[in-house]
Structure formats: C-alpha cells, structure tokens
Amino acid sequence: MLLDKIIELAADTDKPLSVLLRQCVILGHELKNDSLKKWANQELNGYTELDKVPEYRIIYAGATGLFNAGYAFPTIKRAIPAFLMDENHRWAATEARLIEPISSYESILKSDRAKGTLSIPWSADMVTYYQTKFLERHALIEAGQDISYGAIVGLVDTVRNRVLNVALDIKSEIGDLDADLKTVPGRTEVADRVNHIIVNHIYGGTVFVGDKQTISTQNITVGNWEDLKRALLSHGIQDPEISELSRAIEEDGKTFGSKVKGWIARNATKVWDHGLQVGTSAGTAVLTEYVKKHFGL
C-alpha cells in the first residue's frame, strides 16, 4: 500500500530521498493535491526562485574572504562582518538559500565527512564591489559562504521527517487501503483535512481552505527577529519591506503599534501562499499573526 511504502521509505535513512519523493508525487496525484505534488517536484528538481525557497532551506552562513596586499605578501583568509556591507547585501554574509535538488545535498553527505561541506561563492561583481572595502591595503580576491556538514544533515532530515509525519497523519485520517486514497478528492471535508495535514507539515505555514485560514506560527520564536524574517521571506515579503518593518517596530517602541499596523496594511497584498497571491484580507491575517507571535501576543 502506498502510504505504508512511504512510511517505510521515510523511516529508512539508507533509502535515497529521491525515491521517497517520487512516491510523494504519486500520492499527490492520487489525492489530487497540488500542494504535495508541487513540493515533492521542487525537492526533486530544485527551486528556481530564491524568494520562494522554504524556510528550512534558508540557513545561517557567514562569509569569509581571501585578501592579498601584493605579490610579495601571503594571501590571508578572514571572516567578513555583515555590518561592513551595504544593507541590501548583508544576506551574503548571514544566510544562504539552498536551491539545488535534494539529491545533490545527499551526495555531499555520502562523501568523506571532512569534505562534506558546501561552498557558495560570491559573484565576481560582488567581489569587485567590495574589493577595497574591508581590509586596509588588502584587496579582496575571493569570497563565499561555507555551509556546514551539520546544516546539510539537518536539511535532509527535515525533508524526511516532514514526509513521515504527513504519511502517518493521512493514514490516521483515511485508513490503510489504497482504495481509500482514491475516494479523498470526492469527499470535500476529508480532502480539506488532508490538505491541512500536508500544508501544515510540509510548508509549516498558512493553510487556506476555501475562505477560511489556519495560520501556523510554529516556526516563529517570541522575540526572535531571524525567525520572523524567514517566515516573511517564505511568504513573498522581500528584504526592503522587512527592513521597513524593523524600522516601524523601533518607531513603535517595539510594540504592536500604529506604525507596524500601517506596514501590515501596505504589504498585505504582497503575501503569497504556494506560489499564489492570497488577497488583501488573507495577507493581512498572515502578517498580523506572524508579527503578533514575534511580540508574544
């Protein structure tokens, strides 16, 4: 049976995730659930849009650079502080978005652990722009972000764990038989509950069912700005708007005040869910819940 097969594959860390995810594509087809099919295919093929990478693929990654003061001097390696960079470039020294197919990260884990890291180089334009801006009398000749072995392990485990929880909960909801899967699309209430399970576990975000919304804030810790930022980025709010929110929070004295509410009203139409714009009322609800969770309200 399909669900049992998925559960078995998800629980066995020796089985490639690509095999597991192809079974998820089949499950999404049986359930006629586009959310599951889209996510599984993106994990298999990689993400093409940086601003739509799920939050578990956005990780902290500092930057390091190679500097040289001339042919008579040795090249030195130094960490690059984000605060020395332009605000719109600081992401290149604080976070990385892992967009490659999940199989590429699994292959890193199968290599020698000492080599089990991923390096994301800065573009030539970025290196040139900051060539003389960090160390006096030293030119930046190369820079990039190193992703740790542990972060890659975490990414792979997150995908596996999310699939496992989806399969277990769907099995509890509809039963064991493959025939039961085929009946779900024709049973509206059951299909809605199954979609809730998929979106809550897979996306960890907002669930839209008809004109109702269930907004999950489980990935936001009270007072943690980076958690809030990741959640906003995952729903289409970009860095300039997030910086504007930071200023609004400061101007409101770090409370849920008029400046913050005004920011929500201006940006509600920019919220998307699973690649679709959600409208003003839904966008307002999402941003309000996320900001309230940040404040502990």
Sequence and secondary structure as in RCSB ss.txt:
>XXXX:A:sequence
MLLDKIIELAADTDKPLSVLLRQCVILGHELKNDSLKKWANQELNGYTELDKVPEYRIIYAGATGLFNAGYAFPT
IKRAIPAFLMDENHRWAATEARLIEPISSYESILKSDRAKGTLSIPWSADMVTYYQTKFLERHALIEAGQDISYG
AIVGLVDTVRNRVLNVALDIKSEIGDLDADLKTVPGRTEVADRVNHIIVNHIYGGTVFVGDKQTISTQNITVGNW
EDLKRALLSHGIQDPEISELSRAIEEDGKTFGSKVKGWIARNATKVWDHGLQVGTSAGTAVLTEYVKKHFGL
>XXXX:A:secstr
 HHHHHHHHHH TTS HHHHHHHHHHHHHHHT HHHHHHHHHHHH  S GGG  GGGEEE  EEEEEES TTS  
EEEEE GGGS GGGGGGGTEEE  S HHHHHHHHHS GGG  EEEE  HHHHHHTTTSSSTT EEEEEEEEE HH
HHHHHHHHHHHHHHHHHHHHHHHH S HHHHHHGGG HHHHHHHHHHHIIIII SEEEETTEEEE  TT  TT H
HHHHHHHHHTT  HHHHHHHHHHHHHTTSSS HHHHHHHHHHGGG EETTEE  HHHHHHHHHHHHHHHHT 
